[in-house]
Amino acid sequence: ELHKGWPQEILPALQPNASTYLVIVSHDVKIDVPALDIGLKYPFRYVGLLGSNSTQADRRAGLQKLGYNVNEFSQIYGPIGIRIGSRLPDEIALSIMAEIVAVRRGKGKG
């Protein structure tokens, strides 16, 4: 299914639960921070954010402005993907899916 709209409109309507995995890949703070906000409020099994360490820091700063603390950030995977030296889009997708499988099988954090 394809859902078009802002994260704060679409994600809650999907009724996420402990079997739901959220991967945020927009690289846009106005999309990423609201999506992370929802990712931390609902019982997602996995919340992952694509981007460099500096991107991660920027998004966490946005979450701090919303009242989140450092301990709550530990629920977010990021930069996402298992470190396989991926550079191409298909390799990055493979590394992300490998991490999701690891989480599903109890080999990830949390």
N, C-alpha and C positions, 0 to 999 in steps of 0.2 A: 504494500500500500504506500502511496505517496500522500503526505500531508503537507500542505503549504500554509504558512502563517508564522507568527512569532512563537517562540518556545513557550512563553507564559500562557498562550492561548491553546496550543496544541498538546503539549505534554501532559498536563493534568487530565485532559479529556481522554487520553489513552489509558488511564487508570493503571499507572505503573505499579509493579509489585516486586517482590524479591526474586522474580524470574525475569525481570526486565533489565536490559543492558542499554546504557545511554553512552553514545560516542559523539562528542562535539568536535566538529572539524571545520567550523566556519572561518576562523581567524579574524573574527570581527567582535570587538568587545561588547557592542550593543546586542549581539546575539548570544555570545558565550556566557556572559555574566548572568543574564536571566535564566539561561539553560542550566547553568551550574547551581543557581539558587533553587530551582525546581529539583535538580538532581540530589541536592542535600536535604530537601524537605520530604521527599517521597522515598519509599523503601526500594530503590533500585539495587540490583545485585552488583552493578558495575557502573561507575561514572568516570568516563575517560575524556581527557582534553588533549587534542593534538596541538603541538607547538613547542617551541624552544623553551628553555628554562626561563628566559626573560618574558616570554608570553605567559608562562605559568604564573610568574610573579605579578604581572600586570592584572591577570584575572583574579588572583587571590586578593590583591589590593582592592579591586572592585567588590569582592565579597566582604572584605572587612568593612567597607563603607555601608554594607547592608546589615552589619552587626555580627558577622561570623567571626569565629576565633581560629587561631592556628590549629588547634586540636581537631576542629571540624574539617579542615583541609586534608587531613590524612585519609579521608574517605575517597578522595579524588585521585585517579590514576593519571599521571602526566609527568613528563611527556609520555604519551601512550605508545604501546607496542613493545614487544620483546626486542632487545638489542641484537639485531642480526646484521647490522651495517647497511640497512635498507636505504636506498636513495630514490628509486623509481616508484611511481604511484602504486603499481601492483605489488612491489616488495613491501611498501609501507602498509598497504592493506593486509597483506599476509602476516606481518608482524603484529598488527592490531588484533587480527582474528586469533593468532596464536596466544596472545595474552588473554583474550576473552575465554578461550578454551581452558587455559591454565586456571583462571578464576573459577570457571564452571566446575572444574575437577578438583577444586580445593587447593590449588598450588599457588594462588596469588595472595596478595595481602588481604586482611580482613576476613 
